[in-house]
Amino acid sequence: MHSGKRFIPIIPLFLSLFIFVQFAQAETPFDITECASITITMVSDIKEFMVFGLEAKGIVFSHHENKAFNNCAFHVVGINKVAGGKRVGDNYFKFIDPDGDVIVGELSVVEPEKTMTFLYGTGKWKGIK
């Protein structure tokens, strides 16, 4: 077992999500890609059973015409494991939009599924679901 910080470029964080966000009783679609720097701290790097913490910081690019979340900075922390070739993890993120308003959320991963849940918002994001 090795411990320490490593960069593992094969770990996808969000990468091109397409889901819906509720804004004042209306759903708004978004399609985003994140560009990030990720630090991985390995707890176990055995091929059959990996456990690691991650911290990522970067920026969001919107591909949808409504530009929801475009140019938001983000910060993510999480703990994940890969066993039997499947990733399972709990990750928490914060988006900060260009106006300084904040969204805090959770990304749960049980591959192949990823579930993104918005937990809290300030300013124009207050009440986001």
N, C-alpha and C positions, 0 to 999 in steps of 0.2 A: 504494500500500500504506500502510495506517495501522497504527500500533502503539499500545498503551496498554491500559488496563483498561476493559472494558465489561460491562454486564449484558445477557445475551441470554436472555429468558424462554422462548424456544421450544426450548431445549436440554433434553430430558428426561434425568434422571440415572438413576434407577431406576424410580420411579413405578409403584406397584402390581405388584410382582413376585409371582409365585406359583411357588415351587419347593420342593424338599425339602432338609432338613438332616438329616444323620445324627447322632444322639445315642446313644452307647453301643449300637451295633448296631441301632438302630431309626430309621426315618425319621419325621421330624416335619414336617408341612407348615406353611408360613407364607405370609401374604398381608400385605404391608406397603406403606405409603406414607410417603415422606419429605417433610418440610417443611424447606426449606433456604434459606440465603443463599448465592448463587453469585457468585464473581468470575471473570470471563473475561478473559484476556490474549490479545489477537489478535496473531498473527504475520502472517497474511494474511487480509484480509477481502474479498477479491475474490469476487463472488457465485458464480462457477464453481469456486473453489478456496479454501476457508477452512481455516486452521490456527490452533488456539488451545490454550492451557493453561487449566485450570480448577481452582478450589479452592472447595469447598463445605463448609459446616458447618451442622448442624441436628439434628433429632430424628426418630425413627421412631415411627410409629403402627401398631399391629397391628390387622388386621381379622378375624383368625382367632380362633376361640374359645379356643385354647391360649395366646394372647397372646405367642407367641414374638417376641422383640426389641422388645416394647412399651416405650416410653420410653427406648430406647437413644439416646445422643448419638452423632453420627457426624461424621467428617472424611474428605473425599475430595480427592485430587489426581489430575490426569490430563492427557494430551495427546491431542488429537483432530484429525481433518481431515474436511472435508465436500467431496467431489468427485463430480460427476455426480449430485448430490442424495442421496448415500449417506454416512452417517457411519461412520467407522472410528476406534476409539480404545482406548487402554489407560489404565485408571483404577484407583487403589488406594485402599482405604477402611479405616477403623478404626471399629468399633462399640464403645462403652463402655456397658455395662448399668448399671442403677441400683445394683448392688452393687459396681461398679468393675472387674468382669471384662471382658476385652478380646477382640475378634475382629479379625483383620487379613485382608483379602481383596482380590481382584482382580475388576474388572468389565471384560470385553473386549467391545467393540461392533464388530460388522460388520453394519450394518443390512441387514435388519430384525431380526437376531438379537442377543441380549445373553446373555453367559455369565458367571455369577457363581460364583467359586471361593473357598472359604474356605481360607486358607493357614496360619493360626496362631490358637490360642486360649489364654487363661489361665483359671484357676479352673474354673468349671463348663463352660466352652467348650473346655477342653484336649482336643485330639484331634478337634476338629470337622472334618468333611469336607463 
